[in-house]
């Protein structure tokens, strides 16, 4: 099971990196301050961040959450906790998980990190950006699983 968790973590991280590429390119070219598909973290525990810090912290949180999503999904799949779909590693199963991950992240993790309920302190439309990001991460995760399909999936 440990190999599966590591593979899920790696695929989640890869999906997060691929999804972050547009934001990294635009940030590197200094064409935008609002990174697409990455939640801009403008303040951490009361400290206002510079533009470079916003980019680095936002990217770090994005990659951590992507890796965790991949790990937790595999944990759910391997433990038989996907009782709603009963189809581990199917696209609809991963996307349903993505919606639940969005809800947990927005309702629990973001308030704990000081971003407010569903990231409201970072912007009024962050909830929608988070949802789109989670669904795209789910799609990329599913595509990567299909591409790398090891024998034990």
Protein Blocks (a to p, Z undefined) as FASTA:
>chain_A
ZZmmmmmmmmmmmmmmmmmmmmmmmmmnopafbdghiacdfbgghiacdfklmmmmmmmm
mmmmmmmmmmmmmmmmmnopammnopghiaklmmmmmmmmmmmmmmmmmmmnonoghhlm
nojklmmmmmmmmmmmmmmmmmmmmmmopfkZZ
